[in-house]
Amino acid sequence: MKRRQLLMAGATLGAASLAAPFVARAAETEITLYNAQHASLAKEWVDGFTRDTGIKVVTRNGGDTAMANQIVQEGASSPADVFLTENSPAMARVEQAGLFAPLPQETLRQVPPQFRPSTGHWIGIAARSTVFAYDKRKLSGNQLPSSLLDLAKPEWKGRWAASPAGADFQAIVAALLLMKGEAVTTDWLKGMKENATAYRGNSAAMKGVNAGEVQGAVIYHYYWFGDQAKTGENSNNVALHYFRHQDPGAFVSTSGGGVLAASKHKKEAQEFIRWVTGKAGQDVLRTGDSFEYAVGVDAASNPKLVPLADLRAPAIDPSKLDSKRVTELMMQAGLL
Amino acid sequence: MVAGAALLVSLLMLVPLAFVASMAVRAGWQTVSTLVFRPRVGELLGNATLLVVLTLPLTTALALALAWLTERSDIPGARLWSALAVAPLAVPAFLHGYAWVSLFPSFHGLAAAVLLSVIAYSPFLYLPIAAVLRRLDPGLEDSAASLGLPPVLVFVRVVLPQLRVAICGGGLLVGLHLLAEYGLYGMLRFDTFTTAILDQFQSGFDGVAANMLAGVLALCSFALLGTEALLRGRARYARIGAGAARAASRARIGRLTPICLLLLVLLQLAAIGVPFVTIARWLVAGGARVWQGVEIGPALGSTAMLAILGASLATLLSAPMAWLSVRAPGRLQRVLEAGNYVVGALPGVVIALALVTIAVTELRPLYQTTFTIVLAYALMFLPRAMLSLRAGIAQAPVELEHAAASLGRSPLRAVWAVTARLAAPGAAAGLAMVALGITNELTATQMLAPIGTETLATRFWSYTGELDYAAAAPYALIMVLLSIPMTWLLHAQSRRSAGR
């Protein structure tokens, strides 16, 4: 008898967990969010949106590349209503597959043109800046690279790090490719193969700098601010260098949000994107601990950050970032 | 009918390998050669070779020394040391990496990889070597000694050759783990084929490129199989003679005792001390906060569900083959068994990658489903399930089944009433072994878990990726606690098989 009960319990558990996604879909005012942004940031957005509109959101978390691929694979039958990413290439991939519904002008107007693709099929929801995080005990002032391209020169051999397998770094390379073309990018990647130490993840790369293993790392800015806001144990020896001057290394990567063409709750999904890019959604970036830049018109970012306008980032159409070609070039260079 | 089922399962097991091969054929020689003959692959091949060539002899030497000390010397506390020699198995390899990296942030590269591999995998060699040492008839050694051979030469010329099969088998197991492990080397920033395949997979989903790397990795595994077969040779070792062998007397190590004890203590500090101290340290540092998250429960739940489903499927799939090999051994069964042996050597990443690519390109409804990951687990751990189940079925004499039939039971009911019950403990042991393997599985889980499904291992992995070692500690603790009973079982089994 006992054994049978146990079996029943197991079977029920199994069935319940298999059926959960479908059951969740049955409710009326509920949208499904495929989220590749940081889970904590997405949760703040979702909670705020539900509070303001009463619309419930079911979140499935994953990484940029994996989720974009999944949406492309699922095609017209995707259960996703909304897709949020950390970087633009994943959005570009879904856009190229023709799976986004166009956004209304009213939503697009909430974000200035440099943070959304010219097509209007998706929109920037936040932004992150490329930085050179360096060991301030070892480097200062004129010893810092003046351009991202400098890091491929022989004098930087063995001195810097990156996380080449991540979507973050590949977005930076995509910007380089778009700005300088294939020949320059190929050479730079070759130099990187010679010079750089590969870490798994941006946090790990920053920690490597902090521990004195390498002198600097090409990562995004918010890892440093996030760690400083906590204990600083992984970043107290680290300072940030912004490349500025429209350098490829000053690339500001746009995190995107879009409504799926296959969505069965387009109205609510559109409302979600409008909310995230609107005042309430952008305010979460200013007050929360994500330390990503707000991109809304007149929206202020966290006051601890260097103002976005001062970064002098290169102008880039985010939907032209070609992640596929980047992977190919990185493979040729032996980085993948 | 059973033979048909066994054949079907074998074909299923061949699917990943066949897929990689067909992918290569479809891509054409031009593509394959540009993807395979590039410097990066050379680098990875170099790393894999170095890792295997350095780790295997060191692990063998360590396991031999441990086995000799615990089985053949008068070291105080031999039983305790023998239990402790198996203990590193309770700590999954990537937890060894976590423990060392979070203690020593600069612990990276080849030397680190070799050191931790030796520590984590030495039980795979210790277990068979110690078991054989325990069973050896000391008479042979006595004869050699009486003919004037000094003790060291007796060991080299008489004992060592008898350990050859055990060393080769254990060494093969260690080698295959070296090729298949992801978490440990990922954490130590030592690139192997497995880490490169995952990078490739995560960064671009380039099916062909990743699958070609997987092809090279599969070839490496087969090279290990071939080398083992060559080294093992064809010699068989058996004792002939009347009566039972007496137990070997233990050598007196006298003045060396303190040094040997010191070395044992140092080894155990590295193998068990470091992981436990680190986990405890992070648990203290994290305090109550790390337990309050709402994530531990669901992660435990989905891990348990995947483990139960995967273990059940693996046991189910292994049943026909196990049945054949006990009840109807023959040519077909030998061919199938040899095939399974070869396919069983495939690293998990190869199987997972093949399944994910098939699901994406051919059978899209299966993509990102629980079914696919459970199938991957079943294929990966089928050999484990089969070993236990076969032993279980062998425990049930066919005569009992005949007796039941003669008392009027239909054949199926006789099997159910007699054999199934007698084989149940074996099946249960197999289930547990597979379930444990799945609980600590990271590679295939990362690739195949449906988006939103987080297991203990994947949660642990994402926290360590963010350097939040404190938040990762509860997951590490749970995985170790789950592994301890299994490790104990293995230890007890190996002692029982030696009859003491």
Interface residues (C-beta under 8 A of the other chain):
Chain A: G10 L13 G14 S17 L18 P21 Y34 R60 N61 G62 G63 T65 A66 M67 N69 Q70 Q73 E74 P164 A165 G166 A167 Q170 T197 A198 Y199 R200 G201 S203 A204 K207 G208 A211 E213 N234 S323 K324 T327 M330 M331 Q332 G334 L335 L336
Chain B: R38 P39 R40 E43 P105 S106 H108 G186 M187 R189 D191 A196 D199 Q200 Q202 S203 G204 F205 D206 A209 G301 S302 A304 M305 I308 L309 V360 R364 Y367 Q368 T370 I451 G452 G465 E466 L467
